[in-house]
Amino acid sequence: MPAPEFLDTNVLVYTYDPGDVRKRHIAQDLVRRAVAGDPVLDALGPIGRRT
């Protein structure tokens, strides 16, 4: 039985974070994809890394 899909609350917080534009854009994209029904895997990986 597959695990249910979810977004971590941190992703939702980053969606409105005015302090980090890069994280905000990534989070907004992840939320859009999740709402559209696209699979979102390893959601925290791209947001949590600093480049």
C-alpha positions, -999 to +999 in steps of 0.1 A: +000+000+000+016+033-010+022+060+016+000+091+015+014+122-001+020+153+019+039+186+021+059+193+051+048+224+069+082+240+064+075+241+027+043+260+034+062+285+056+088+290+029+061+298+004+056+331+022+092+337+035+102+373+025+138+367+037+149+341+011+136+346-024+152+314-037+135+292-011+102+310-016+102+303-053+111+267-048+084+262-022+058+280-044+067+256-073+064+226-050+030+237-037+017+244-073+029+209-084+013+193-054-021+210-060-019+200-096-014+164-086+022+161-098+044+139-076+066+159-053+095+138-040+123+149-016+106+182-011+130+194+016+162+185-002+162+214-028+151+239-002+174+229+026+207+231+007+227+263+004+245+271-028 
